Amino acid sequence: SMTIQKDGKILVSGVSFISPNFVLFLQRFNNSGTIDSSFGVNGTAALFNNSLVLNPTSLALQNDGKIVL
């Protein structure tokens, strides 16, 4: 999923498999398309999980700017 913040930064979420876990990830990019290294660890926030229970199907922003997966 993808959404754009009010400041033009781009948020992208998804799931990847890194054996033996699935990884839920969220990346943020500057409006120029470059990775925003101030977000998470070098632009990526990740959560390891051993199932696909945390498979994001949508991404949204609350009015206060908080991210909801």
Phi and psi restraints in degrees (range 20) as a CNS / XPLOR table:
assign (resid 1 and name C) (resid 2 and name N)
       (resid 2 and name CA) (resid 2 and name C) 1.0 -145.9 20.0 2
assign (resid 2 and name N) (resid 2 and name CA)
       (resid 2 and name C) (resid 3 and name N) 1.0 145.4 20.0 2
assign (resid 2 and name C) (resid 3 and name N)
       (resid 3 and name CA) (resid 3 and name C) 1.0 -149.2 20.0 2
assign (resid 3 and name N) (resid 3 and name CA)
       (resid 3 and name C) (resid 4 and name N) 1.0 162.5 20.0 2
assign (resid 3 and name C) (resid 4 and name N)
       (resid 4 and name CA) (resid 4 and name C) 1.0 -116.8 20.0 2
assign (resid 4 and name N) (resid 4 and name CA)
       (resid 4 and name C) (resid 5 and name N) 1.0 129.0 20.0 2
assign (resid 4 and name C) (resid 5 and name N)
       (resid 5 and name CA) (resid 5 and name C) 1.0 -74.7 20.0 2
assign (resid 5 and name N) (resid 5 and name CA)
       (resid 5 and name C) (resid 6 and name N) 1.0 164.5 20.0 2
assign (resid 5 and name C) (resid 6 and name N)
       (resid 6 and name CA) (resid 6 and name C) 1.0 -57.2 20.0 2
assign (resid 6 and name N) (resid 6 and name CA)
       (resid 6 and name C) (resid 7 and name N) 1.0 -30.4 20.0 2
assign (resid 6 and name C) (resid 7 and name N)
       (resid 7 and name CA) (resid 7 and name C) 1.0 -84.7 20.0 2
assign (resid 7 and name N) (resid 7 and name CA)
       (resid 7 and name C) (resid 8 and name N) 1.0 4.3 20.0 2
assign (resid 7 and name C) (resid 8 and name N)
       (resid 8 and name CA) (resid 8 and name C) 1.0 91.4 20.0 2
assign (resid 8 and name N) (resid 8 and name CA)
       (resid 8 and name C) (resid 9 and name N) 1.0 -5.6 20.0 2
assign (resid 8 and name C) (resid 9 and name N)
       (resid 9 and name CA) (resid 9 and name C) 1.0 -72.3 20.0 2
assign (resid 9 and name N) (resid 9 and name CA)
       (resid 9 and name C) (resid 10 and name N) 1.0 146.9 20.0 2
assign (resid 9 and name C) (resid 10 and name N)
       (resid 10 and name CA) (resid 10 and name C) 1.0 -106.7 20.0 2
assign (resid 10 and name N) (resid 10 and name CA)
       (resid 10 and name C) (resid 11 and name N) 1.0 128.8 20.0 2
assign (resid 10 and name C) (resid 11 and name N)
       (resid 11 and name CA) (resid 11 and name C) 1.0 -108.5 20.0 2
assign (resid 11 and name N) (resid 11 and name CA)
       (resid 11 and name C) (resid 12 and name N) 1.0 134.4 20.0 2
assign (resid 11 and name C) (resid 12 and name N)
       (resid 12 and name CA) (resid 12 and name C) 1.0 -131.7 20.0 2
assign (resid 12 and name N) (resid 12 and name CA)
       (resid 12 and name C) (resid 13 and name N) 1.0 132.9 20.0 2
assign (resid 12 and name C) (resid 13 and name N)
       (resid 13 and name CA) (resid 13 and name C) 1.0 -122.3 20.0 2
assign (resid 13 and name N) (resid 13 and name CA)
       (resid 13 and name C) (resid 14 and name N) 1.0 158.6 20.0 2
assign (resid 13 and name C) (resid 14 and name N)
       (resid 14 and name CA) (resid 14 and name C) 1.0 -177.2 20.0 2
assign (resid 14 and name N) (resid 14 and name CA)
       (resid 14 and name C) (resid 15 and name N) 1.0 -176.2 20.0 2
assign (resid 14 and name C) (resid 15 and name N)
       (resid 15 and name CA) (resid 15 and name C) 1.0 -129.0 20.0 2
assign (resid 15 and name N) (resid 15 and name CA)
       (resid 15 and name C) (resid 16 and name N) 1.0 139.8 20.0 2
assign (resid 15 and name C) (resid 16 and name N)
       (resid 16 and name CA) (resid 16 and name C) 1.0 -132.5 20.0 2
assign (resid 16 and name N) (resid 16 and name CA)
       (resid 16 and name C) (resid 17 and name N) 1.0 162.3 20.0 2
assign (resid 16 and name C) (resid 17 and name N)
       (resid 17 and name CA) (resid 17 and name C) 1.0 -112.1 20.0 2
assign (resid 17 and name N) (resid 17 and name CA)
       (resid 17 and name C) (resid 18 and name N) 1.0 119.7 20.0 2
assign (resid 17 and name C) (resid 18 and name N)
       (resid 18 and name CA) (resid 18 and name C) 1.0 -123.2 20.0 2
assign (resid 18 and name N) (resid 18 and name CA)
       (resid 18 and name C) (resid 19 and name N) 1.0 102.0 20.0 2
assign (resid 18 and name C) (resid 19 and name N)
       (resid 19 and name CA) (resid 19 and name C) 1.0 -47.1 20.0 2
assign (resid 19 and name N) (resid 19 and name CA)
       (resid 19 and name C) (resid 20 and name N) 1.0 129.7 20.0 2
assign (resid 19 and name C) (resid 20 and name N)
       (resid 20 and name CA) (resid 20 and name C) 1.0 -99.6 20.0 2
assign (resid 20 and name N) (resid 20 and name CA)
       (resid 20 and name C) (resid 21 and name N) 1.0 18.1 20.0 2
assign (resid 20 and name C) (resid 21 and name N)
       (resid 21 and name CA) (resid 21 and name C) 1.0 -116.9 20.0 2
assign (resid 21 and name N) (resid 21 and name CA)
       (resid 21 and name C) (resid 22 and name N) 1.0 155.5 20.0 2
assign (resid 21 and name C) (resid 22 and name N)
       (resid 22 and name CA) (resid 22 and name C) 1.0 -90.2 20.0 2
assign (resid 22 and name N) (resid 22 and name CA)
       (resid 22 and name C) (resid 23 and name N) 1.0 146.6 20.0 2
assign (resid 22 and name C) (resid 23 and name N)
       (resid 23 and name CA) (resid 23 and name C) 1.0 -122.1 20.0 2
assign (resid 23 and name N) (resid 23 and name CA)
       (resid 23 and name C) (resid 24 and name N) 1.0 119.9 20.0 2
assign (resid 23 and name C) (resid 24 and name N)
       (resid 24 and name CA) (resid 24 and name C) 1.0 -86.6 20.0 2
assign (resid 24 and name N) (resid 24 and name CA)
       (resid 24 and name C) (resid 25 and name N) 1.0 125.1 20.0 2
assign (resid 24 and name C) (resid 25 and name N)
       (resid 25 and name CA) (resid 25 and name C) 1.0 -129.2 20.0 2
assign (resid 25 and name N) (resid 25 and name CA)
       (resid 25 and name C) (resid 26 and name N) 1.0 155.0 20.0 2
assign (resid 25 and name C) (resid 26 and name N)
       (resid 26 and name CA) (resid 26 and name C) 1.0 -136.1 20.0 2
assign (resid 26 and name N) (resid 26 and name CA)
       (resid 26 and name C) (resid 27 and name N) 1.0 125.8 20.0 2
assign (resid 26 and name C) (resid 27 and name N)
       (resid 27 and name CA) (resid 27 and name C) 1.0 -121.4 20.0 2
assign (resid 27 and name N) (resid 27 and name CA)
       (resid 27 and name C) (resid 28 and name N) 1.0 148.5 20.0 2
assign (resid 27 and name C) (resid 28 and name N)
       (resid 28 and name CA) (resid 28 and name C) 1.0 -124.1 20.0 2
assign (resid 28 and name N) (resid 28 and name CA)
       (resid 28 and name C) (resid 29 and name N) 1.0 136.4 20.0 2
assign (resid 28 and name C) (resid 29 and name N)
       (resid 29 and name CA) (resid 29 and name C) 1.0 -120.0 20.0 2
assign (resid 29 and name N) (resid 29 and name CA)
       (resid 29 and name C) (resid 30 and name N) 1.0 148.5 20.0 2
assign (resid 29 and name C) (resid 30 and name N)
       (resid 30 and name CA) (resid 30 and name C) 1.0 -70.7 20.0 2
assign (resid 30 and name N) (resid 30 and name CA)
       (resid 30 and name C) (resid 31 and name N) 1.0 163.4 20.0 2
assign (resid 30 and name C) (resid 31 and name N)
       (resid 31 and name CA) (resid 31 and name C) 1.0 -65.0 20.0 2
assign (resid 31 and name N) (resid 31 and name CA)
       (resid 31 and name C) (resid 32 and name N) 1.0 -12.3 20.0 2
assign (resid 31 and name C) (resid 32 and name N)
       (resid 32 and name CA) (resid 32 and name C) 1.0 -83.2 20.0 2
assign (resid 32 and name N) (resid 32 and name CA)
       (resid 32 and name C) (resid 33 and name N) 1.0 -8.9 20.0 2
assign (resid 32 and name C) (resid 33 and name N)
       (resid 33 and name CA) (resid 33 and name C) 1.0 97.3 20.0 2
assign (resid 33 and name N) (resid 33 and name CA)
       (resid 33 and name C) (resid 34 and name N) 1.0 -6.4 20.0 2
assign (resid 33 and name C) (resid 34 and name N)
       (resid 34 and name CA) (resid 34 and name C) 1.0 -81.7 20.0 2
assign (resid 34 and name N) (resid 34 and name CA)
       (resid 34 and name C) (resid 35 and name N) 1.0 153.0 20.0 2
assign (resid 34 and name C) (resid 35 and name N)
       (resid 35 and name CA) (resid 35 and name C) 1.0 -65.3 20.0 2
assign (resid 35 and name N) (resid 35 and name CA)
       (resid 35 and name C) (resid 36 and name N) 1.0 139.5 20.0 2
assign (resid 35 and name C) (resid 36 and name N)
       (resid 36 and name CA) (resid 36 and name C) 1.0 -89.9 20.0 2
assign (resid 36 and name N) (resid 36 and name CA)
       (resid 36 and name C) (resid 37 and name N) 1.0 94.9 20.0 2
assign (resid 36 and name C) (resid 37 and name N)
       (resid 37 and name CA) (resid 37 and name C) 1.0 -68.2 20.0 2
assign (resid 37 and name N) (resid 37 and name CA)
       (resid 37 and name C) (resid 38 and name N) 1.0 -9.3 20.0 2
assign (resid 37 and name C) (resid 38 and name N)
       (resid 38 and name CA) (resid 38 and name C) 1.0 -82.6 20.0 2
assign (resid 38 and name N) (resid 38 and name CA)
       (resid 38 and name C) (resid 39 and name N) 1.0 -6.5 20.0 2
assign (resid 38 and name C) (resid 39 and name N)
       (resid 39 and name CA) (resid 39 and name C) 1.0 -98.7 20.0 2
assign (resid 39 and name N) (resid 39 and name CA)
       (resid 39 and name C) (resid 40 and name N) 1.0 131.4 20.0 2
assign (resid 39 and name C) (resid 40 and name N)
       (resid 40 and name CA) (resid 40 and name C) 1.0 55.7 20.0 2
assign (resid 40 and name N) (resid 40 and name CA)
       (resid 40 and name C) (resid 41 and name N) 1.0 -134.7 20.0 2
assign (resid 40 and name C) (resid 41 and name N)
       (resid 41 and name CA) (resid 41 and name C) 1.0 -108.7 20.0 2
assign (resid 41 and name N) (resid 41 and name CA)
       (resid 41 and name C) (resid 42 and name N) 1.0 106.7 20.0 2
assign (resid 41 and name C) (resid 42 and name N)
       (resid 42 and name CA) (resid 42 and name C) 1.0 54.3 20.0 2
assign (resid 42 and name N) (resid 42 and name CA)
       (resid 42 and name C) (resid 43 and name N) 1.0 37.8 20.0 2
assign (resid 42 and name C) (resid 43 and name N)
       (resid 43 and name CA) (resid 43 and name C) 1.0 96.7 20.0 2
assign (resid 43 and name N) (resid 43 and name CA)
       (resid 43 and name C) (resid 44 and name N) 1.0 -3.5 20.0 2
assign (resid 43 and name C) (resid 44 and name N)
       (resid 44 and name CA) (resid 44 and name C) 1.0 -129.0 20.0 2
assign (resid 44 and name N) (resid 44 and name CA)
       (resid 44 and name C) (resid 45 and name N) 1.0 134.1 20.0 2
assign (resid 44 and name C) (resid 45 and name N)
       (resid 45 and name CA) (resid 45 and name C) 1.0 -111.4 20.0 2
assign (resid 45 and name N) (resid 45 and name CA)
       (resid 45 and name C) (resid 46 and name N) 1.0 131.5 20.0 2
assign (resid 45 and name C) (resid 46 and name N)
       (resid 46 and name CA) (resid 46 and name C) 1.0 -132.9 20.0 2
assign (resid 46 and name N) (resid 46 and name CA)
       (resid 46 and name C) (resid 47 and name N) 1.0 146.6 20.0 2
assign (resid 46 and name C) (resid 47 and name N)
       (resid 47 and name CA) (resid 47 and name C) 1.0 -131.5 20.0 2
assign (resid 47 and name N) (resid 47 and name CA)
       (resid 47 and name C) (resid 48 and name N) 1.0 118.7 20.0 2
assign (resid 47 and name C) (resid 48 and name N)
       (resid 48 and name CA) (resid 48 and name C) 1.0 -82.4 20.0 2
assign (resid 48 and name N) (resid 48 and name CA)
       (resid 48 and name C) (resid 49 and name N) 1.0 141.5 20.0 2
assign (resid 48 and name C) (resid 49 and name N)
       (resid 49 and name CA) (resid 49 and name C) 1.0 -148.4 20.0 2
assign (resid 49 and name N) (resid 49 and name CA)
       (resid 49 and name C) (resid 50 and name N) 1.0 149.5 20.0 2
assign (resid 49 and name C) (resid 50 and name N)
       (resid 50 and name CA) (resid 50 and name C) 1.0 -97.1 20.0 2
assign (resid 50 and name N) (resid 50 and name CA)
       (resid 50 and name C) (resid 51 and name N) 1.0 14.5 20.0 2
assign (resid 50 and name C) (resid 51 and name N)
       (resid 51 and name CA) (resid 51 and name C) 1.0 -149.9 20.0 2
assign (resid 51 and name N) (resid 51 and name CA)
       (resid 51 and name C) (resid 52 and name N) 1.0 175.0 20.0 2
assign (resid 51 and name C) (resid 52 and name N)
       (resid 52 and name CA) (resid 52 and name C) 1.0 -91.6 20.0 2
assign (resid 52 and name N) (resid 52 and name CA)
       (resid 52 and name C) (resid 53 and name N) 1.0 16.6 20.0 2
assign (resid 52 and name C) (resid 53 and name N)
       (resid 53 and name CA) (resid 53 and name C) 1.0 -58.5 20.0 2
assign (resid 53 and name N) (resid 53 and name CA)
       (resid 53 and name C) (resid 54 and name N) 1.0 -34.9 20.0 2
assign (resid 53 and name C) (resid 54 and name N)
       (resid 54 and name CA) (resid 54 and name C) 1.0 -96.3 20.0 2
assign (resid 54 and name N) (resid 54 and name CA)
       (resid 54 and name C) (resid 55 and name N) 1.0 51.2 20.0 2
assign (resid 54 and name C) (resid 55 and name N)
       (resid 55 and name CA) (resid 55 and name C) 1.0 -93.0 20.0 2
assign (resid 55 and name N) (resid 55 and name CA)
       (resid 55 and name C) (resid 56 and name N) 1.0 103.5 20.0 2
assign (resid 55 and name C) (resid 56 and name N)
       (resid 56 and name CA) (resid 56 and name C) 1.0 -67.9 20.0 2
assign (resid 56 and name N) (resid 56 and name CA)
       (resid 56 and name C) (resid 57 and name N) 1.0 131.0 20.0 2
assign (resid 56 and name C) (resid 57 and name N)
       (resid 57 and name CA) (resid 57 and name C) 1.0 -110.0 20.0 2
assign (resid 57 and name N) (resid 57 and name CA)
       (resid 57 and name C) (resid 58 and name N) 1.0 -10.4 20.0 2
assign (resid 57 and name C) (resid 58 and name N)
       (resid 58 and name CA) (resid 58 and name C) 1.0 -153.1 20.0 2
assign (resid 58 and name N) (resid 58 and name CA)
       (resid 58 and name C) (resid 59 and name N) 1.0 163.6 20.0 2
assign (resid 58 and name C) (resid 59 and name N)
       (resid 59 and name CA) (resid 59 and name C) 1.0 -141.2 20.0 2
assign (resid 59 and name N) (resid 59 and name CA)
       (resid 59 and name C) (resid 60 and name N) 1.0 132.2 20.0 2
assign (resid 59 and name C) (resid 60 and name N)
       (resid 60 and name CA) (resid 60 and name C) 1.0 -143.1 20.0 2
assign (resid 60 and name N) (resid 60 and name CA)
       (resid 60 and name C) (resid 61 and name N) 1.0 163.7 20.0 2
assign (resid 60 and name C) (resid 61 and name N)
       (resid 61 and name CA) (resid 61 and name C) 1.0 -118.6 20.0 2
assign (resid 61 and name N) (resid 61 and name CA)
       (resid 61 and name C) (resid 62 and name N) 1.0 133.6 20.0 2
assign (resid 61 and name C) (resid 62 and name N)
       (resid 62 and name CA) (resid 62 and name C) 1.0 -77.4 20.0 2
assign (resid 62 and name N) (resid 62 and name CA)
       (resid 62 and name C) (resid 63 and name N) 1.0 167.1 20.0 2
assign (resid 62 and name C) (resid 63 and name N)
       (resid 63 and name CA) (resid 63 and name C) 1.0 -59.5 20.0 2
assign (resid 63 and name N) (resid 63 and name CA)
       (resid 63 and name C) (resid 64 and name N) 1.0 -28.3 20.0 2
assign (resid 63 and name C) (resid 64 and name N)
       (resid 64 and name CA) (resid 64 and name C) 1.0 -85.2 20.0 2
assign (resid 64 and name N) (resid 64 and name CA)
       (resid 64 and name C) (resid 65 and name N) 1.0 3.7 20.0 2
assign (resid 64 and name C) (resid 65 and name N)
       (resid 65 and name CA) (resid 65 and name C) 1.0 91.1 20.0 2
assign (resid 65 and name N) (resid 65 and name CA)
       (resid 65 and name C) (resid 66 and name N) 1.0 -6.0 20.0 2
assign (resid 65 and name C) (resid 66 and name N)
       (resid 66 and name CA) (resid 66 and name C) 1.0 -69.4 20.0 2
assign (resid 66 and name N) (resid 66 and name CA)
       (resid 66 and name C) (resid 67 and name N) 1.0 147.1 20.0 2
assign (resid 66 and name C) (resid 67 and name N)
       (resid 67 and name CA) (resid 67 and name C) 1.0 -92.9 20.0 2
assign (resid 67 and name N) (resid 67 and name CA)
       (resid 67 and name C) (resid 68 and name N) 1.0 135.3 20.0 2
assign (resid 67 and name C) (resid 68 and name N)
       (resid 68 and name CA) (resid 68 and name C) 1.0 -122.9 20.0 2
assign (resid 68 and name N) (resid 68 and name CA)
       (resid 68 and name C) (resid 69 and name N) 1.0 125.5 20.0 2
